[in-house]
Amino acid sequence: MKIHELYSKFLKASTVTTDSRKVSENSLFVALKGENFNGNEFIEQAIQAGAVCALTDEKERENTEKNIFYVNDCLKTLQELAAYHRRTMGIPVISLSGSNGKTTTKELIAAVLSKKYKLTYTQGNLNNHIGVPMTLLSIKPKHELAVVEMGANHLREIEFLCSIAQPDFGYITNFGKAHLEGFGSEEGVIKGKSEMYKYLKDNDKSVFVNCNDSKQIALTQEMNRITFGHCEDADISFQYSKNSNGLCPSISYQTHTIQSQLIGDYNASNVAAAIAIGLYFKVPLKQISEAIEDYKSGENRSQIIQRENRSIVLDAYNANPSSMEAALKNFEQIEGKQKVVILGDMFELGETSKSEHQRIADLAASLKFDLVFLIGEHFNQTKIVSDNIQVFSDRENAAIFFENQPLKFSHLLIKGSRRMELEKLTHLF
């Protein structure tokens, strides 16, 4: 089946899904395969559940009378369909990537732009070779803008995602020590993420650049760029307040000051990017301010949980050495006695894993915390040089300890990689 033929069927569908459990009336079901699943096995079930059309890449399952159609490769077809739809709709697409903060930044940008525009944007962190096509396929005739988050853990991935999304604008939050196993080094991270810059430059598109990030400034010298930040010569110039008790600094533009509910110096650039993009797209400043000030982080991302006179900073959605260091240094600035830190393993660090876990353990020991708990196989291999640090091989053993010896604290930071699921400890405090 050719893409233009499939596209006519897509237009009759209410939505696209790759999960047979989420098939709704008039949806288009695409049967994907993975290491532990085969969506082709659920095609009949999808049709019975109301799918208007289903795609299979197993020839024997084709049944055109039931609107089950064969394609060579369902994943590739999904991606081609998304690119075709994106070209057909033709609305501006803003892409963003980066080592840290991209999902929070995407949510902030969406909050700001939705004050003026009908918008579709990446849900959660569905930012890979499946998530990006699904976001593009969610574009409806009513939409005026799309914001597409792009994740990557190896070279050529951002390049490929850009070929599907065909962005008109781009923004890279930062370069950090994330996915070092796939990228090979921090230099590999820079090269991989910068594939977005190459696409934008080659296609004469535009990029938003934080003027306070010297790496980004250097890499975008010859591009159509809109600069923002605490720089006098920036296209959009801001003033940042001093970090107050761990909060994200307030940001002033002209005579207006905006205070986010987010924590940490590291969120200042995320907030600034959303403000700058809002200003570029002519969202009224008052509405930008409302969007930023009303936004609350969730899904275990720098989430603040209040327990009577105590607070828990839950940042257990993801972790890498760069974000871990930033979170620890910011937590040290929070005023209060009995500050306790719980850290979980970081993953996908390759050969640097041992040294990076040791560096974070040493950093935690050097900062002014009352107690530090390290959890996971990687942290369990570190050399501990402080009496206030305790190590557990896994979350289950840590939970048993906390159940028997309740923690006393005014502020608690919990941070670790998604796989550690440290949010499952919060009910103990």
C-alpha positions, -999 to 999 in steps of 0.1 A, spaced: 0 0 0 14 34 -10 15 62 15 -10 84 -2 -35 55 -2 -29 48 34 -32 86 41 -68 86 28 -76 59 54 -58 77 81 -79 108 75 -110 87 82 -96 76 115 -102 94 147 -68 85 162 -38 63 156 -27 37 182 0 10 185 -15 -5 217 -44 -29 211 -56 -22 246 -62 15 237 -81 9 204 -112 31 203 -140 34 177 -127 45 143 -90 43 153 -62 32 130 -42 3 146 -5 -2 137 10 -35 147 45 -29 160 70 -56 171 95 -55 199 118 -79 217 90 -92 240 58 -84 220 42 -87 185 13 -64 178 3 -85 148 -11 -110 173 -38 -85 184 -50 -73 150 -83 -92 150 -89 -80 186 -82 -44 174 -108 -47 145 -134 -61 169 -127 -32 193 -137 -8 165 -105 0 146 -114 14 112 -82 0 97 -52 -21 108 -17 -24 94 3 -57 96 37 -66 83 29 -103 84 15 -112 49 -6 -141 61 -27 -118 84 -38 -95 56 -76 -94 51 -87 -64 30 -124 -73 36 -118 -66 73 -96 -35 65 -64 -53 76 -37 -42 52 -2 -56 46 29 -33 45 65 -43 44 74 -27 78 48 -13 102 73 9 121 87 24 89 53 29 75 42 47 107 72 71 104 65 77 66 29 84 73 38 109 100 62 127 77 36 128 50 10 142 74 34 168 87 41 180 52 4 181 43 -6 200 74 22 225 70 19 242 104 51 255 122 69 228 142 91 236 171 115 208 180 136 206 212 162 183 226 190 183 252 206 163 279 186 177 308 153 196 312 138 190 278 105 176 290 100 203 316 109 229 290 85 214 265 57 215 291 65 252 298 66 261 262 33 243 256 17 261 286 28 295 272 19 290 235 -15 274 243 -25 308 258 -28 321 222 -26 291 198 -44 258 193 -15 235 200 -5 199 199 27 187 216 46 156 228 27 139 256 49 128 286 84 119 272 72 100 241 102 115 222 117 86 203 113 70 169 78 60 178 67 89 200 77 116 175 56 101 147 27 97 171 29 134 181 29 144 144 0 122 136 -20 140 164 -20 172 144 -55 182 134 -68 209 110 -76 231 141 -40 231 152 -18 262 146 15 250 161 32 218 172 59 213 198 79 181 193 104 168 219 132 146 206 153 122 227 183 103 217 209 79 231 231 74 200 244 93 170 222 98 139 190 95 160 182 133 161 191 135 124 165 108 117 138 124 139 143 157 122 138 141 88 104 130 101 93 161 120 109 186 96 111 214 122 109 251 114 124 260 148 147 243 173 160 246 208 186 225 226 184 229 264 220 219 271 247 193 266 254 171 296 266 137 307 236 117 296 235 84 276 273 82 276 271 45 268 254 52 235 272 84 226 306 73 238 316 106 254 304 141 262 318 151 228 296 124 213 266 139 231 273 173 216 277 159 182 245 138 184 223 166 198 237 191 173 223 171 145 193 192 150 214 223 143 226 208 110 190 201 99 179 236 107 209 252 90 207 230 59 170 239 55 174 276 64 153 273 95 156 291 129 170 282 163 164 296 198 197 299 217 205 306 253 231 333 251 246 322 285 256 289 271 289 294 253 288 260 236 254 267 220 265 302 209 296 288 193 277 261 174 250 284 160 272 313 148 261 310 112 225 301 118 192 320 118 190 324 155 170 341 182 191 346 213 178 351 248 191 352 283 211 375 307 231 392 280 228 429 269 231 420 232 206 392 233 176 395 210 154 389 241 173 402 272 164 391 307 175 398 343 176 369 367 172 373 404 195 356 429 184 321 439 163 323 470 162 293 492 165 268 464 137 283 442 141 290 405 153 326 402 127 351 391 131 364 356 125 401 346 117 413 311 115 450 307 94 461 337 77 428 343 89 400 367 79 364 365 84 339 394 81 302 386 71 276 411 99 254 400 130 249 421 167 253 412 190 276 392 190 249 366 153 256 358 160 293 351 171 286 315 141 263 310 117 290 321 136 317 301 133 296 269 95 293 273 92 331 279 114 339 249 95 315 226 63 330 238 75 365 231 87 355 197 53 341 188 36 373 202 19 358 232 9 387 254 33 391 283 5 389 309 -5 355 295 31 343 294 34 353 331 2 334 340 13 303 322 47 302 339 35 311 374 6 285 373 28 257 360 36 230 386 59 201 378 46 166 382 54 130 372 83 129 397 101 158 381 114 183 408 80 177 425 76 192 459 56 171 484 46 189 516 42 167 548 32 190 577 63 210 584 85 190 561 91 190 524 102 163 500 118 173 466 110 143 444 131 142 413 130 105 405 120 107 368 155 106 355 191 112 364 225 116 349 258 130 363 250 166 351 214 167 365 225 149 397 252 175 404 229 204 397 202 190 420 226 184 449 241 219 447 207 235 445 194 214 475 224 227 496 211 262 491 177 254 507 175 269 542 167 245 570 180 220 595 182 182 590 186 181 553 186 145 540 195 132 505 185 99 489 202 91 456 196 62 432 218 47 405 223 64 371 223 43 340 236 42 304 269 57 314 291 30 299 327 29 309 323 61 329 298 46 353 321 37 381 340 71 381 308 91 377 290 74 406 321 79 427 322 116 418 286 121 428 291 102 461 321 124 468 302 155 460 273 145 482 298 139 511 314 173 506 281 193 508 262 203 539 238 175 543 229 157 576 225 123 560 230 108 526 217 75 514 229 59 482 209 31 466 218 7 438 244 -17 425 265 11 410 265 33 442 272 1 462 306 -1 445 317 34 455 342 41 483 325 60 511 347 85 529 320 101 552 303 88 583 270 104 573 266 83 541 249 49 541 247 26 511 220 0 501 223 -24 473 187 -19 462 155 0 469 139 -29 488 167 -31 514 165 7 518 128 5 523 132 -20 552 157 3 568 134 34 566 105 14 579 124 4 610 143 37 615 120 67 605 139 96 591 139 130 608 143 159 584 130 193 574 139 188 537 145 156 518 158 152 483 150 120 464 167 117 430 176 88 408 170 72 373 136 61 363 145 24 365 152 28 403 115 39 409 125 58 440 91 74 442 80 41 458 98 52 489 79 84 495 50 68 515 77 60 542 84 96 550 
